[in-house]
Amino acid sequence: MTPMATRSVPSIFICDACGGQAPKWQGQCPHCAAWNTLVERLAPRPGTAGPRPRSAALPRRLDRELAGGVERLHTGQSELDRVLGGGIVQGSVSLLGGDPGIGKSTLLLQVAAHAAGDRGVLYASGEESVAQIGLRARRLGLGADRLHIIAETDLQTVTARAEELEAALLIIDSIQTMQSGSTTGSAGTVSQLRESTAELVRFAKTSGTAVIIVGHVTKEGAIAGPRLLEHLVDTVLYFESEVSSRFRVVRATKNRFGSVGELGFFAMSDAGLKEVRNPAAIFLARAPEPAAGSIVTVTHEGGRPLLIELQALVDRMVFGAPRRIAQGLDANRLAMLLAVLHRHGGVSLQEHDVFVNVVGGMEIGETAWDLPVILALVSSLRERALERSVVAFGEIGLTGEVRPVAYGEERLREAQKQGFKRAIVPRDNVPRKPLAGLEVMPIARVSEALAALA
């Protein structure tokens, strides 16, 4: 009798980056276009899953939820509360990422100590012992009767302790060290990261405990692990800093309870992270004497305007092709502005190297920096310094027009508040009522902007 042929076990391929599925292996994920991210997994056999359990969740009326309001935990840092949209929402899950040593654990330990003044808080660390965390708390001068520390990597144990304490806040430091018993694999693998985060989300939604997760970042600056982690959580925060700078910036890239793109500014000191209420102190530490190629612009990040210094350097090319280097700005847009400057301003930089930098390590994603960059480039080329009391903003079009930008009056009021006397802005951004002490010069074309430098 011929033995029966062995039936092959079906399998599928799952993307580590986005969680998408494919029937066969490919070099590129068909869902997110990432390369070499498809991993083979056993497909569930049909009919083996059994009947799905009936959910106990019941529909609730929206009008009653609107009348109830939202309870938030204050972090003790108004800058962090601002980024979160007013505080930590009960039952929410936040993901905080940043480079090693930037201050993630320090900030969250300060937040935990403040929140534990009124309600129970559990700080779970898989990277440090309780004694090490105690040394940091002593150095920072922190202490709270209801703050509990646990050094544990088993996720079920951590959530069980949080339930016993009826904790209002649970901090996981970090998700890469946690391991869930509901899935196989060692801590830090894609399957463990996905399941551990999903389990924390379920715990937060059912218990009402707010959860903050610390995530490691890759060399590209993104949070390590599949992008599915960022889709699961409610808020994604990034800790950013310029190299060798004591200033830190917390940026919200996703927030279901507040505005996206909001920024919080902090300064690292021996006593921990302290909030910076006037960010202009970071970005306007200018040289005592006016310098060619330096100008101040007003960008709008999150919900407030910020004054930032832009610096440009134009140097005659020695050999080869001219270089165009931009730090904190879009290099492709800089190349476009150079073409507009040549065509509509009569200024050619084809034989010059061009360098543009945003002081303070910030990255500007909007287009309001077009006009000040052009002014700074011409200032450097002509070796003619601009007045220190001049501020400028505006978008440049390919036809040479200066286009208005959003929140023009708010930008001008911030410049007035910081003591600037003259503003070069698009014509449509001129306020209806004049601002005391601030002369506003309307510009409609690039040629008019260059004439203002004469």
C-alpha positions as CSV (number, residue, x, y, z in Angstrom):
1,M,0.0,0.0,0.0
2,T,1.4,3.3,-1.0
3,P,1.8,5.7,1.9
4,M,-0.3,8.8,1.8
5,A,1.6,11.9,0.6
6,T,2.5,14.4,3.4
7,R,0.3,17.5,3.1
8,S,2.3,20.7,3.2
9,V,1.6,23.2,5.9
10,P,0.3,26.5,4.3
11,S,2.2,29.6,5.1
12,I,1.9,33.4,4.6
13,F,4.4,36.2,4.6
14,I,4.0,39.1,7.0
15,C,5.8,42.5,6.7
16,D,7.8,43.5,9.7
17,A,7.3,47.2,8.9
18,C,3.6,47.5,8.4
19,G,2.1,44.1,9.2
20,G,0.7,43.6,5.7
21,Q,0.3,40.0,4.4
22,A,1.5,38.5,1.1
23,P,0.9,35.0,-0.3
24,K,4.5,34.6,-1.4
25,W,7.9,36.1,-0.6
26,Q,8.9,39.2,-2.5
27,G,11.8,41.5,-2.1
28,Q,9.6,44.6,-1.6
29,C,6.4,44.7,0.5
30,P,3.4,45.4,-1.7
31,H,1.7,47.5,1.0
32,C,4.4,49.9,2.3
33,A,7.2,49.4,-0.3
34,A,9.8,48.5,2.3
35,W,12.6,46.2,1.2
36,N,13.4,42.7,2.7
37,T,10.8,42.9,5.4
38,L,8.6,39.9,4.5
39,V,8.9,37.0,7.0
40,E,7.3,33.6,6.6
41,R,4.6,32.6,9.2
42,L,2.3,29.6,9.4
43,A,-1.2,30.4,8.1
44,P,-4.1,29.5,10.4
45,R,-5.9,26.4,9.3
46,P,-9.5,27.0,8.3
47,G,-12.1,25.7,10.8
48,T,-9.6,25.4,13.7
49,A,-10.2,28.8,15.3
50,G,-13.6,27.8,16.7
51,P,-16.5,30.1,17.4
52,R,-15.5,33.7,18.3
53,P,-16.5,34.6,21.8
54,R,-19.3,37.1,22.1
55,S,-18.0,40.6,23.2
56,A,-19.4,42.1,26.3
57,A,-19.0,45.7,24.9
58,L,-22.3,47.6,24.5
59,P,-23.0,50.6,22.3
60,R,-23.1,53.9,24.2
61,R,-24.7,57.2,23.2
62,L,-22.2,59.9,22.0
63,D,-24.1,62.8,23.6
64,R,-23.6,61.3,27.0
65,E,-19.9,60.8,26.4
66,L,-19.6,64.5,25.3
67,A,-21.3,65.7,28.5
68,G,-19.0,63.7,30.7
69,G,-15.7,65.4,29.7
70,V,-12.2,64.0,29.7
71,E,-10.1,63.5,32.8
72,R,-6.4,64.3,32.3
73,L,-3.3,63.8,34.5
74,H,-1.0,66.8,34.7
75,T,2.7,65.9,34.2
76,G,4.2,68.8,36.2
77,Q,5.7,70.2,33.0
78,S,3.5,72.7,31.3
79,E,5.5,72.2,28.1
80,L,4.8,68.5,28.1
81,D,1.2,69.1,28.9
82,R,1.0,71.4,25.9
83,V,2.4,68.7,23.6
84,L,0.0,66.2,24.9
85,G,-3.0,68.5,24.4
86,G,-3.5,69.5,28.1
87,G,-2.2,66.4,30.0
88,I,-2.3,62.6,29.9
89,V,-5.7,61.2,29.1
90,Q,-6.9,58.4,31.3
91,G,-6.9,55.1,29.4
92,S,-4.5,56.4,26.7
93,V,-1.3,54.9,25.4
94,S,1.6,57.2,24.5
95,L,4.9,56.1,22.8
96,L,8.0,58.2,23.5
97,G,11.1,57.7,21.3
98,G,14.5,59.3,21.3
99,D,18.3,58.7,21.1
100,P,20.0,56.9,23.9
101,G,20.9,59.3,26.8
102,I,18.7,62.1,25.6
103,G,16.7,62.1,28.8
104,K,13.6,59.9,28.2
105,S,13.9,58.0,31.5
106,T,14.8,61.2,33.4
107,L,11.7,63.0,32.1
108,L,9.3,60.1,32.7
109,L,10.7,59.6,36.3
110,Q,9.9,63.3,36.9
111,V,6.4,62.9,35.5
112,A,5.9,59.7,37.6
113,A,6.9,61.5,40.8
114,H,4.6,64.4,40.1
115,A,1.6,62.2,39.2
116,A,2.2,60.0,42.2
117,G,1.4,62.9,44.5
118,D,-2.3,62.3,44.2
119,R,-2.7,58.8,42.7
120,G,-0.9,55.5,42.4
121,V,1.8,55.3,39.7
122,L,3.9,52.2,38.6
123,Y,7.3,52.7,36.9
124,A,8.3,49.4,35.3
125,S,11.9,49.2,34.1
126,G,13.5,46.3,32.1
127,E,16.8,48.0,31.8
128,E,17.7,49.2,35.3
129,S,17.4,47.9,38.8
130,V,15.3,49.5,41.4
131,A,18.4,50.6,43.2
132,Q,19.7,52.4,40.1
133,I,16.4,54.2,39.6
134,G,16.5,55.2,43.3
135,L,19.9,56.8,42.8
136,R,18.6,58.8,39.9
137,A,15.5,59.9,41.9
138,R,17.8,61.0,44.8
139,R,20.0,63.0,42.4
140,L,16.9,64.7,41.0
141,G,15.5,65.3,44.4
142,L,12.3,63.3,43.7
143,G,10.1,61.5,46.2
144,A,6.5,60.4,46.3
145,D,4.7,58.1,48.6
146,R,2.5,56.5,45.9
147,L,5.3,56.0,43.3
148,H,6.1,52.3,43.0
149,I,9.2,51.0,41.1
150,I,9.5,47.5,39.6
151,A,12.3,45.9,37.7
152,E,10.6,43.3,35.6
153,T,10.5,42.2,31.9
154,D,7.4,39.9,32.1
155,L,4.5,42.0,30.8
156,Q,1.8,40.0,32.5
157,T,3.5,40.5,35.9
158,V,3.8,44.2,35.3
159,T,0.1,44.7,34.3
160,A,-1.0,42.5,37.3
161,R,1.0,44.7,39.7
162,A,-0.6,47.8,38.1
163,E,-4.1,46.3,38.6
164,E,-3.3,45.6,42.3
165,L,-2.1,49.1,42.9
166,E,-5.0,50.6,40.9
167,A,-2.4,52.7,39.2
168,A,-3.5,55.8,37.3
169,L,-0.3,55.8,35.3
170,L,1.9,52.9,34.1
171,I,5.3,53.7,32.6
172,I,7.1,51.0,30.5
173,D,10.9,51.6,30.1
174,S,11.3,50.2,27.5
175,I,9.0,48.2,25.2
176,Q,12.1,46.4,23.7
177,T,12.8,44.7,27.0
178,M,9.3,43.5,27.7
179,Q,8.2,39.9,26.9
180,S,4.7,38.6,26.6
181,G,3.9,35.0,27.4
182,S,1.1,34.9,24.8
183,T,3.6,34.8,21.9
184,T,6.9,33.1,21.2
185,G,10.3,34.7,20.6
186,S,12.7,36.7,22.7
187,A,12.3,40.2,23.9
188,G,12.8,42.8,21.2
189,T,11.6,40.7,18.3
190,V,9.0,41.9,15.9
191,S,6.3,39.5,17.2
192,Q,7.1,40.4,20.8
193,L,6.9,44.1,20.1
194,R,3.7,43.8,18.3
195,E,1.9,41.6,20.9
196,S,3.3,43.5,23.9
197,T,2.1,46.8,22.6
198,A,-1.3,45.4,21.7
199,E,-1.6,43.9,25.2
200,L,-0.8,47.2,26.8
201,V,-3.4,48.9,24.6
202,R,-6.0,46.4,25.7
203,F,-5.0,46.8,29.4
204,A,-5.2,50.7,29.1
205,K,-8.6,50.7,27.5
206,T,-10.2,48.2,29.9
207,S,-8.7,49.4,33.1
208,G,-8.6,53.2,32.4
209,T,-4.9,53.3,33.4
210,A,-2.8,55.7,31.3
211,V,0.3,54.0,29.8
212,I,3.5,55.6,28.5
213,I,5.9,53.4,26.5
214,V,9.5,54.2,25.9
215,G,10.8,53.0,22.5
216,H,14.3,52.8,21.2
217,V,15.1,54.5,17.9
218,T,17.0,53.3,14.8
219,K,20.0,55.1,13.3
220,E,17.6,56.8,10.9
221,G,15.8,58.4,13.9
222,A,12.6,56.3,13.7
223,I,11.2,54.3,16.6
224,A,12.5,50.7,16.3
225,G,10.1,48.0,15.4
226,P,7.2,47.7,12.9
227,R,5.3,50.9,12.1
228,L,2.3,49.0,13.4
229,L,3.3,50.2,16.9
230,E,2.7,53.8,16.0
231,H,-0.7,52.9,14.6
232,L,-1.7,51.1,17.8
233,V,-1.0,53.8,20.3
234,D,-2.9,57.1,20.8
235,T,0.1,59.5,20.9
236,V,3.6,59.3,19.4
237,L,6.3,61.7,20.8
238,Y,9.8,62.1,19.6
239,F,12.6,63.5,21.8
240,E,15.0,65.5,19.7
241,S,18.3,67.4,20.4
242,E,21.2,68.9,18.6
243,V,24.5,67.2,19.2
244,S,26.3,68.5,22.4
245,S,23.3,70.8,23.2
246,R,21.7,70.9,26.5
247,F,18.3,71.8,25.0
248,R,15.7,69.2,24.2
249,V,12.6,69.3,22.0
250,V,9.6,67.0,22.4
251,R,7.6,66.8,19.1
252,A,4.2,65.2,18.7
253,T,3.9,63.3,15.4
254,K,0.6,61.7,16.3
255,N,-2.0,62.8,18.9
256,R,-5.6,61.7,19.1
257,F,-6.2,64.1,21.9
258,G,-4.4,67.3,20.7
259,S,-2.8,69.0,17.8
260,V,-0.1,67.2,15.7
261,G,3.3,69.0,15.4
262,E,3.1,70.6,18.8
263,L,6.5,71.3,20.4
264,G,7.8,71.3,23.9
265,F,11.1,72.8,24.9
266,F,13.3,71.7,27.8
267,A,16.8,72.3,29.1
268,M,18.9,69.5,30.7
269,S,20.4,70.4,34.1
270,D,21.8,68.6,37.2
271,A,18.3,68.6,38.6
272,G,16.8,67.0,35.6
273,L,14.8,68.5,32.7
274,K,13.4,72.0,33.1
275,E,10.9,73.5,30.8
276,V,11.9,76.5,28.6
277,R,9.0,78.9,28.6
278,N,10.6,81.3,26.1
279,P,12.0,79.3,23.2
280,A,13.4,82.4,21.6
281,A,16.2,82.2,24.2
282,I,17.4,79.1,22.4
283,F,17.3,80.2,18.8
284,L,18.1,83.9,19.1
285,A,21.5,83.8,20.8
286,R,23.0,85.8,18.0
287,A,26.5,87.4,17.7
288,P,26.9,90.8,19.3
289,E,27.7,92.4,16.0
290,P,25.5,92.1,12.8
291,A,26.9,89.6,10.4
292,A,26.3,89.1,6.7
293,G,24.0,86.2,5.8
294,S,22.1,86.2,9.1
295,I,18.4,86.9,9.4
296,V,15.6,86.0,11.8
297,T,12.3,84.4,10.6
298,V,9.1,83.5,12.3
299,T,8.0,79.9,11.8
300,H,4.7,78.4,13.1
301,E,5.2,75.0,14.8
302,G,2.2,73.4,16.5
303,G,0.1,76.1,18.1
304,R,2.6,78.9,18.5
305,P,5.0,81.1,16.5
306,L,8.8,80.7,17.0
307,L,11.5,83.1,16.1
308,I,14.5,81.3,14.6
309,E,17.7,82.6,13.2
310,L,18.7,81.4,9.6
311,Q,22.3,81.6,8.4
312,A,23.5,81.5,4.8
313,L,27.0,81.4,3.4
314,V,27.8,82.0,-0.2
315,D,31.4,81.2,-1.2
316,R,33.0,81.1,-4.6
317,M,33.4,77.6,-6.0
318,V,37.0,76.3,-6.2
319,F,36.6,73.2,-8.4
320,G,34.0,70.7,-9.5
321,A,30.2,71.2,-9.3
322,P,28.8,73.8,-6.9
323,R,27.6,72.5,-3.6
324,R,24.1,73.1,-2.1
325,I,23.9,72.1,1.5
326,A,20.9,72.8,3.8
327,Q,20.8,71.9,7.5
328,G,17.2,71.9,8.9
329,L,15.7,72.8,5.5
330,D,14.6,71.0,2.4
331,A,17.7,70.9,0.1
332,N,15.5,70.4,-3.0
333,R,13.5,73.5,-2.2
334,L,16.7,75.4,-1.7
335,A,17.8,74.5,-5.3
336,M,14.4,75.7,-6.6
337,L,14.9,79.1,-4.7
338,L,18.3,79.5,-6.3
339,A,16.7,79.1,-9.8
340,V,14.0,81.7,-8.9
341,L,16.6,84.0,-7.6
342,H,18.5,83.8,-10.9
343,R,15.5,84.1,-13.2
344,H,13.4,86.7,-11.4
345,G,16.1,88.5,-9.2
346,G,19.0,88.6,-11.6
347,V,21.4,87.1,-9.0
348,S,23.3,84.0,-10.3
349,L,25.0,81.6,-7.9
350,Q,26.1,79.1,-10.5
351,E,29.8,79.6,-9.6
352,H,29.3,79.6,-5.8
353,D,28.9,77.1,-3.1
354,V,25.7,77.7,-1.0
355,F,25.3,76.6,2.6
356,V,22.1,77.3,4.7
357,N,21.7,76.4,8.4
358,V,18.9,76.7,11.0
359,V,20.4,77.8,14.3
360,G,19.5,75.6,17.3
361,G,19.1,72.3,15.4
362,M,15.5,72.8,14.5
363,E,13.9,71.5,11.3
364,I,11.4,73.8,9.5
365,G,8.8,71.9,7.5
366,E,6.8,74.9,6.2
367,T,7.5,77.2,3.3
368,A,7.7,80.5,5.2
369,W,11.5,80.3,5.2
370,D,11.7,81.0,1.4
371,L,11.9,84.8,1.6
372,P,14.3,85.1,4.5
373,V,16.7,82.5,2.9
374,I,16.8,84.5,-0.3
375,L,17.5,87.7,1.7
376,A,20.3,85.9,3.7
377,L,21.9,84.5,0.5
378,V,22.1,87.9,-1.2
379,S,23.3,89.4,2.1
380,S,26.2,86.9,2.2
381,L,27.0,87.3,-1.5
382,R,27.2,91.1,-1.2
383,E,28.8,90.9,2.2
384,R,26.3,93.4,3.5
385,A,24.8,92.7,6.9
386,L,21.1,93.1,7.6
387,E,19.9,95.1,10.6
388,R,19.5,93.0,13.7
389,S,16.0,94.3,14.2
390,V,14.7,92.9,10.9
391,V,12.5,89.9,10.6
392,A,11.1,88.3,7.5
393,F,8.8,85.4,6.4
394,G,7.0,84.5,3.2
395,E,6.7,81.8,0.5
396,I,8.3,82.2,-3.0
397,G,6.5,81.0,-6.1
398,L,8.2,79.8,-9.3
399,T,7.0,82.9,-11.1
400,G,8.8,85.1,-8.7
401,E,5.8,86.2,-6.6
402,V,5.9,86.4,-2.8
403,R,2.9,84.4,-1.5
404,P,1.3,84.8,1.9
405,V,1.6,82.2,4.7
406,A,-0.8,81.1,7.4
407,Y,-0.9,82.8,10.8
408,G,0.7,86.0,9.5
409,E,-0.6,88.3,12.2
410,E,0.3,85.9,15.0
411,R,3.9,85.8,13.6
412,L,4.1,89.6,13.5
413,R,2.8,89.9,17.1
414,E,5.5,87.5,18.3
415,A,8.1,89.6,16.5
416,Q,6.7,92.7,18.1
417,K,6.8,91.0,21.5
418,Q,10.5,90.1,21.0
419,G,11.4,93.7,20.2
420,F,11.9,93.6,16.4
421,K,11.3,96.9,14.6
422,R,11.0,96.0,11.0
423,A,9.3,93.1,9.2
424,I,9.5,92.2,5.5
425,V,6.4,90.1,4.7
426,P,4.1,89.2,1.8
427,R,1.7,92.0,0.9
428,D,-1.3,89.8,1.8
429,N,0.1,89.3,5.3
430,V,0.0,93.0,6.2
431,P,-2.2,93.4,9.3
432,R,-5.3,95.6,9.0
433,K,-4.3,97.6,12.1
434,P,-0.7,98.7,12.4
435,L,1.3,97.2,15.3
436,A,3.0,99.7,17.6
437,G,6.7,99.8,17.2
438,L,6.8,97.5,14.2
439,E,7.2,98.7,10.7
440,V,5.8,96.3,8.2
441,M,7.2,96.4,4.6
442,P,4.9,94.6,2.1
443,I,6.6,92.6,-0.7
444,A,4.9,91.2,-3.8
445,R,7.9,90.2,-6.0
446,V,11.4,88.8,-5.4
447,S,12.8,91.9,-7.1
448,E,11.1,94.1,-4.5
449,A,12.6,92.0,-1.7
450,L,16.1,92.5,-3.2
451,A,15.5,96.2,-3.5
452,A,14.7,96.3,0.2
453,L,18.3,95.3,0.9
454,A,19.8,98.2,-1.0
